[in-house]
Amino acid sequence: MSALSLWLNNFTPLRTAHTRVYLSGQSVSMIGIWLQQTAMALLVYQLSGGQAFALGVSALCSSVPILAFSLFTGGLADRYDRRKLLIGCHLLEIALTFAIAAMIQAEHVQLAHIYVFAFLMGCVNSVYFPTQQAFLFDLAGMDNIRKLISINSMILNVCRTVGPTLAGYLVAQVGMSAAFWANGLSYWVVIFSLISLRGVNQERRQGQTAASLIEALAHIRDTLTLRNLYICCATLTMFGLGTLALLPAVAHGDPRRTGLLLAAAASGSLVYAFFLSPVISHIKRMGLTLSLTLVWMGGWLIVSALSQWLALQLIALFMFGLATSQAMVTCTSMVQILSPAAMRGRLMGLFSIIGFGLQPVATLIGGFLADRWGVTTTIAVWGLVAVTLAGGLLVQRPWRGWDLTAQS
């Protein structure tokens, strides 16, 4: 099979009307989310008088509910209609976003209001993230879930590039509140797409009831492949993605250099999503592939930290971006495939804790260590830890030999 036919085959899920409608709505919503996130960071920095620590506090406020509640709120996705849960989440997000936008426009907003807003949005996301991941499985099914997650990742990376650019324009030309109003309006697009998807059935085997939290955790403990997937996701989050927030320090506060470094990592993610994911999606030895990907990620992270040459840093972060996208897509899709229908919501809730909730925590820990060890040393050590953890998984023969075709 040629590389072109593999690439075209990766878009098979888009041929279904349900998937096209939902992903179109998601695309608009993701751009709105990046608009808001960029504007909120600028607003926090402005209200705090230029304190970088306030940015970390804001990020932590949004992640605390995900860390605290996702294991429990994920169970909602196992018990109730996921489509309706998603609509409810977006309606709450609209109310919160419009409220803070009105406060900003009236010039009544304070830093404490932003922290409360971030916390409440995190509460909604503790329900939304596991529900949305389980809903993707309802849309695609077992055969196409890896492809659909790759496409969703591609959309996310495109929006991550477009959103901040639009945010800068809106804030400069219209005002800070414009990005929040635009994000609130974008949620209506995805709500209308969800309303039109009445024919999507929540996958549940006959006679099966939702699993308890203890049963879900016991299933992870007793399933080597699933347990190792969570370890890989934690490694990716703590010692990979968590380092991106330290890049301004690597660039010594130079905005141009910082932008180049972040763009290099994002470009690697885009190249993976567009060109490599169709090929890698056909690999069956997932344990071996995922561990080697994390070794690749950690190795290039070490190179980026130790090099003082900008060109080499950009190459290293591009390679790093390739690895992070591959690892995240693989972890997400494999957890979906290995999760029993009765506990998929809870298992994706735990995945949300590790994949999303831990990133601000990793950033805070990294910043603390960077102030004491130096940022290059900290990033290099974290890259070495990632390589070591991935290498430790490779020692396990069942993990190395895990064949997805045998699993399915």
C-alpha positions as CSV (number, residue, x, y, z in Angstrom):
1,M,0.0,0.0,0.0
2,S,1.5,3.4,-1.0
3,A,2.0,6.2,1.4
4,L,-0.7,8.2,-0.4
5,S,-3.3,5.5,-0.1
6,L,-2.5,5.1,3.6
7,W,-3.0,8.8,4.1
8,L,-6.3,8.8,2.3
9,N,-7.4,5.6,4.2
10,N,-6.8,7.4,7.5
11,F,-9.8,9.7,6.7
12,T,-12.2,6.8,6.4
13,P,-14.2,7.9,9.5
14,L,-14.9,11.3,7.9
15,R,-17.0,9.5,5.3
16,T,-19.8,9.0,7.8
17,A,-22.2,12.0,8.2
18,H,-22.1,11.8,12.0
19,T,-18.4,12.1,12.2
20,R,-18.1,15.0,9.6
21,V,-20.8,17.0,11.4
22,Y,-19.2,16.5,14.9
23,L,-15.6,17.2,13.8
24,S,-16.7,20.4,12.0
25,G,-18.3,21.7,15.1
26,Q,-15.3,20.6,17.1
27,S,-12.9,22.5,14.8
28,V,-14.8,25.8,15.4
29,S,-15.0,25.2,19.1
30,M,-11.2,24.4,19.4
31,I,-10.3,27.6,17.7
32,G,-12.5,29.5,20.2
33,I,-10.9,27.7,23.1
34,W,-7.4,28.7,22.0
35,L,-8.6,32.2,21.5
36,Q,-9.8,32.3,25.1
37,Q,-6.7,30.6,26.6
38,T,-4.4,33.0,24.9
39,A,-6.4,36.0,25.9
40,M,-6.8,34.7,29.5
41,A,-3.0,34.3,29.8
42,L,-2.5,37.9,28.6
43,L,-5.2,39.1,31.0
44,V,-3.7,37.3,34.0
45,Y,-0.3,38.6,33.2
46,Q,-1.7,42.1,32.9
47,L,-3.8,42.0,36.1
48,S,-0.9,40.5,38.2
49,G,1.4,43.3,37.2
50,G,3.7,41.0,35.1
51,Q,4.0,38.1,37.6
52,A,4.7,34.8,35.8
53,F,3.7,32.9,39.0
54,A,0.2,34.1,38.5
55,L,0.1,32.2,35.2
56,G,1.0,29.0,37.0
57,V,-1.7,29.6,39.6
58,S,-4.3,30.2,36.9
59,A,-3.3,26.9,35.2
60,L,-3.4,25.1,38.5
61,C,-6.9,26.4,39.3
62,S,-8.2,24.9,36.0
63,S,-6.4,21.5,36.6
64,V,-7.3,20.9,40.3
65,P,-11.0,19.9,39.5
66,I,-9.7,17.5,36.8
67,L,-7.3,16.0,39.3
68,A,-9.8,15.7,42.0
69,F,-13.1,14.8,40.3
70,S,-12.4,13.1,36.9
71,L,-12.3,9.6,38.4
72,F,-15.8,10.2,39.8
73,T,-17.3,12.4,37.0
74,G,-16.0,9.9,34.4
75,G,-18.6,7.5,35.8
76,L,-21.4,9.9,34.5
77,A,-20.3,8.9,30.9
78,D,-20.9,5.3,31.8
79,R,-24.4,5.9,33.2
80,Y,-26.0,8.7,31.1
81,D,-26.4,9.7,27.5
82,R,-23.0,11.1,26.5
83,R,-24.3,13.3,23.8
84,K,-26.6,15.1,26.3
85,L,-23.8,15.3,28.8
86,L,-21.7,17.1,26.2
87,I,-24.4,19.5,25.4
88,G,-24.9,20.3,29.1
89,C,-21.2,20.9,29.5
90,H,-21.1,23.3,26.6
91,L,-24.1,25.2,27.9
92,L,-22.4,25.7,31.3
93,E,-19.2,26.8,29.5
94,I,-21.2,29.4,27.5
95,A,-22.7,30.8,30.7
96,L,-19.3,31.0,32.4
97,T,-17.6,32.5,29.4
98,F,-20.3,35.1,28.7
99,A,-20.2,36.1,32.4
100,I,-16.5,36.7,32.5
101,A,-16.6,38.4,29.1
102,A,-19.2,40.9,30.4
103,M,-17.0,41.6,33.5
104,I,-14.0,42.2,31.3
105,Q,-15.9,44.5,29.0
106,A,-17.3,46.4,32.0
107,E,-13.7,46.6,33.4
108,H,-14.8,45.0,36.7
109,V,-12.7,41.9,36.4
110,Q,-10.0,41.2,39.0
111,L,-7.4,38.4,39.3
112,A,-9.5,36.5,41.8
113,H,-12.4,36.4,39.3
114,I,-10.1,34.8,36.7
115,Y,-9.0,32.2,39.2
116,V,-12.6,31.3,40.1
117,F,-13.5,31.2,36.4
118,A,-10.6,28.8,35.7
119,F,-11.7,26.6,38.6
120,L,-15.3,26.4,37.5
121,M,-14.3,25.7,33.9
122,G,-12.0,23.0,35.2
123,C,-15.1,21.5,37.0
124,V,-17.0,21.4,33.8
125,N,-14.0,19.9,32.0
126,S,-13.7,17.1,34.6
127,V,-17.0,15.9,33.1
128,Y,-16.4,16.9,29.5
129,F,-12.9,15.3,28.9
130,P,-13.8,11.7,29.7
131,T,-17.3,12.0,28.2
132,Q,-15.9,13.4,24.9
133,Q,-13.3,10.7,24.6
134,A,-15.9,8.0,25.2
135,F,-18.2,9.7,22.7
136,L,-15.5,9.5,20.0
137,F,-15.6,5.7,20.5
138,D,-19.4,5.8,20.0
139,L,-18.9,7.7,16.7
140,A,-16.0,5.6,15.3
141,G,-16.3,2.1,16.9
142,M,-13.4,-0.3,17.4
143,D,-12.3,-0.4,13.8
144,N,-11.8,3.4,13.3
145,I,-11.1,4.8,16.8
146,R,-7.3,5.1,16.1
147,K,-8.0,7.0,12.9
148,L,-10.6,9.3,14.4
149,I,-8.3,10.2,17.3
150,S,-5.5,10.9,14.9
151,I,-7.8,13.2,12.9
152,N,-9.0,14.9,16.1
153,S,-5.4,15.4,17.1
154,M,-4.7,16.9,13.7
155,I,-7.6,19.4,14.1
156,L,-6.3,20.3,17.6
157,N,-2.8,21.1,16.3
158,V,-4.1,23.2,13.5
159,C,-6.4,25.1,15.9
160,R,-3.5,25.5,18.3
161,T,-1.6,27.3,15.6
162,V,-4.6,29.4,14.3
163,G,-6.2,30.3,17.6
164,P,-3.4,32.3,19.3
165,T,-2.8,34.2,16.1
166,L,-6.4,35.2,15.9
167,A,-6.4,36.0,19.6
168,G,-3.5,38.5,19.2
169,Y,-5.4,40.2,16.4
170,L,-8.7,40.4,18.3
171,V,-7.1,41.6,21.5
172,A,-5.2,44.3,19.7
173,Q,-8.0,45.5,17.4
174,V,-11.2,44.9,19.4
175,G,-10.2,44.3,23.1
176,M,-9.6,41.6,25.6
177,S,-13.3,40.6,26.0
178,A,-13.7,39.9,22.2
179,A,-11.8,36.6,22.5
180,F,-14.1,35.4,25.3
181,W,-17.3,36.5,23.5
182,A,-16.0,34.6,20.4
183,N,-15.3,31.5,22.3
184,G,-18.8,31.6,23.9
185,L,-20.3,31.8,20.5
186,S,-18.2,29.0,19.1
187,Y,-19.7,26.6,21.6
188,W,-23.1,27.0,19.9
189,V,-21.7,25.5,16.7
190,V,-20.6,22.3,18.4
191,I,-24.0,22.2,20.4
192,F,-25.9,22.3,17.1
193,S,-23.7,19.5,15.7
194,L,-24.5,17.4,18.8
195,I,-28.2,18.1,18.6
196,S,-28.2,16.7,15.0
197,L,-26.5,13.4,16.1
198,R,-29.5,11.8,17.6
199,G,-28.7,8.5,15.8
200,V,-25.5,7.9,17.7
201,N,-25.9,5.0,20.2
202,Q,-23.8,4.7,23.3
203,E,-21.9,1.5,23.1
204,R,-22.9,-0.9,25.9
205,R,-23.1,-4.6,25.9
206,Q,-26.5,-6.2,26.7
207,G,-27.0,-6.7,30.4
208,Q,-24.0,-4.7,31.3
209,T,-24.2,-2.0,34.0
210,A,-21.7,0.7,34.8
211,A,-18.6,-0.4,36.7
212,S,-17.7,1.0,40.1
213,L,-14.6,3.1,40.6
214,I,-13.0,0.2,42.6
215,E,-13.7,-2.2,39.8
216,A,-12.2,0.1,37.2
217,L,-9.0,0.6,39.2
218,A,-8.7,-3.1,39.8
219,H,-9.0,-3.7,36.1
220,I,-6.1,-1.4,35.4
221,R,-4.0,-3.1,38.1
222,D,-4.7,-6.5,36.7
223,T,-4.2,-5.6,33.0
224,L,-0.5,-5.2,32.1
225,T,-1.0,-3.4,28.8
226,L,-3.6,-1.0,30.2
227,R,-1.4,-0.3,33.3
228,N,1.6,0.4,31.2
229,L,-0.4,2.8,28.9
230,Y,-1.2,4.9,31.9
231,I,2.5,4.9,32.9
232,C,3.4,6.0,29.4
233,C,0.9,8.8,29.5
234,A,2.2,10.0,32.8
235,T,5.8,9.9,31.5
236,L,4.6,11.9,28.4
237,T,2.8,14.5,30.5
238,M,5.3,14.9,33.4
239,F,8.6,14.7,31.6
240,G,7.6,15.7,28.1
241,L,4.6,18.1,27.6
242,G,5.2,19.7,31.0
243,T,8.5,21.1,29.8
244,L,7.0,23.3,27.0
245,A,6.0,26.0,29.6
246,L,9.7,26.3,30.5
247,L,10.8,27.3,26.9
248,P,10.6,31.0,27.6
249,A,13.3,30.5,30.2
250,V,15.4,28.5,27.7
251,A,15.1,31.5,25.4
252,H,16.1,33.9,28.2
253,G,12.8,35.7,27.9
254,D,13.3,36.6,24.2
255,P,9.8,36.6,22.6
256,R,11.1,35.9,19.1
257,R,13.2,32.9,20.2
258,T,10.4,31.6,22.5
259,G,7.9,31.8,19.6
260,L,10.3,29.9,17.3
261,L,10.9,27.2,19.9
262,L,7.2,26.7,20.5
263,A,6.4,26.8,16.8
264,A,9.0,24.1,16.2
265,A,7.3,21.7,18.6
266,A,3.9,22.5,17.2
267,S,5.2,21.9,13.6
268,G,6.4,18.5,14.6
269,S,3.0,17.7,15.9
270,L,1.4,18.9,12.7
271,V,3.7,16.9,10.5
272,Y,3.0,13.8,12.5
273,A,-0.7,14.3,12.3
274,F,-0.8,15.0,8.5
275,F,1.9,12.6,7.2
276,L,3.1,10.0,9.7
277,S,-0.1,9.0,11.7
278,P,-1.6,7.1,8.7
279,V,1.5,5.0,8.5
280,I,2.1,4.4,12.2
281,S,-1.6,3.6,12.7
282,H,-0.9,0.3,10.8
283,I,1.8,-0.8,13.3
284,K,0.6,-3.6,15.5
285,R,3.4,-3.9,18.1
286,M,2.1,-1.0,20.2
287,G,4.0,-1.6,23.4
288,L,7.4,-1.6,21.6
289,T,6.4,1.3,19.4
290,L,5.2,3.5,22.3
291,S,8.2,2.8,24.5
292,L,10.7,3.6,21.6
293,T,8.7,6.8,20.9
294,L,9.2,8.0,24.5
295,V,12.9,7.2,24.3
296,W,13.0,9.3,21.1
297,M,11.1,12.1,22.9
298,G,13.4,12.1,25.9
299,G,16.6,11.9,23.8
300,W,15.6,14.9,21.7
301,L,14.5,16.8,24.8
302,I,18.1,16.3,26.2
303,V,19.5,17.6,22.9
304,S,17.3,20.7,23.0
305,A,18.3,21.5,26.6
306,L,22.0,21.1,26.2
307,S,22.4,22.8,22.8
308,Q,23.1,26.5,22.7
309,W,22.7,26.6,18.9
310,L,19.2,27.8,17.9
311,A,19.1,25.7,14.7
312,L,19.8,22.5,16.6
313,Q,17.3,23.4,19.3
314,L,14.6,23.9,16.6
315,I,15.4,20.6,15.0
316,A,15.3,18.8,18.4
317,L,12.0,20.4,19.4
318,F,10.5,19.5,16.0
319,M,11.5,15.8,16.6
320,F,10.2,16.2,20.1
321,G,6.8,17.3,18.7
322,L,6.7,14.3,16.4
323,A,7.1,12.0,19.4
324,T,4.6,13.7,21.7
325,S,1.8,13.6,19.2
326,Q,2.5,9.9,18.4
327,A,2.6,9.0,22.1
328,M,-0.6,10.9,23.0
329,V,-2.6,9.5,20.0
330,T,-1.4,6.0,20.7
331,C,-2.1,6.2,24.5
332,T,-5.6,7.7,23.9
333,S,-6.7,5.2,21.2
334,M,-5.3,2.1,23.0
335,V,-7.0,3.0,26.3
336,Q,-10.2,3.4,24.3
337,I,-9.8,0.0,22.6
338,L,-8.8,-1.9,25.8
339,S,-11.5,-0.4,28.0
340,P,-14.6,-2.5,28.6
341,A,-17.8,-0.7,27.6
342,A,-19.1,-0.6,31.2
343,M,-16.1,1.3,32.6
344,R,-14.9,3.3,29.6
345,G,-16.0,6.6,31.1
346,R,-14.2,6.0,34.4
347,L,-11.0,4.8,32.6
348,M,-11.1,7.9,30.4
349,G,-11.6,10.0,33.6
350,L,-8.3,8.6,35.0
351,F,-6.7,9.3,31.6
352,S,-7.9,12.9,31.8
353,I,-6.3,13.2,35.2
354,I,-3.0,12.0,33.8
355,G,-3.1,13.5,30.4
356,F,-4.5,16.9,31.2
357,G,-4.7,17.5,34.9
358,L,-1.0,16.7,35.5
359,Q,0.4,19.2,33.0
360,P,0.1,22.4,35.1
361,V,1.5,20.4,38.1
362,A,4.4,19.3,36.0
363,T,5.0,22.9,35.0
364,L,5.0,24.1,38.6
365,I,7.4,21.4,39.7
366,G,9.6,22.1,36.7
367,G,9.7,25.8,37.4
368,F,10.6,25.2,41.0
369,L,13.5,22.9,40.1
370,A,14.6,25.2,37.2
371,D,15.0,28.1,39.7
372,R,17.4,25.9,41.7
373,W,19.2,23.7,39.2
374,G,18.9,25.9,36.1
375,V,16.4,25.4,33.3
376,T,18.7,23.5,30.9
377,T,19.7,21.0,33.6
378,T,16.1,20.5,34.7
379,I,14.9,19.8,31.1
380,A,17.9,17.5,30.5
381,V,17.2,15.5,33.7
382,W,13.5,15.2,32.8
383,G,14.5,13.9,29.3
384,L,16.8,11.4,31.0
385,V,14.0,10.3,33.3
386,A,11.6,9.8,30.3
387,V,14.2,7.6,28.6
388,T,14.8,5.6,31.8
389,L,11.1,5.0,32.4
390,A,10.5,4.0,28.8
391,G,13.5,1.7,28.9
392,G,12.2,0.1,32.0
393,L,9.0,-0.8,30.2
394,L,10.9,-2.4,27.4
395,V,12.4,-4.9,29.8
396,Q,8.9,-6.5,30.1
397,R,8.6,-9.2,27.4
398,P,4.8,-9.3,27.3
399,W,4.8,-5.5,26.7
400,R,7.4,-5.6,24.0
401,G,5.6,-8.5,22.3
402,W,2.1,-7.0,22.6
403,D,0.4,-7.5,19.2
404,L,-2.7,-5.4,18.7
405,T,-4.0,-7.9,16.1
406,A,-3.9,-10.7,18.8
407,Q,-5.6,-8.3,21.3
408,S,-8.5,-7.6,18.9
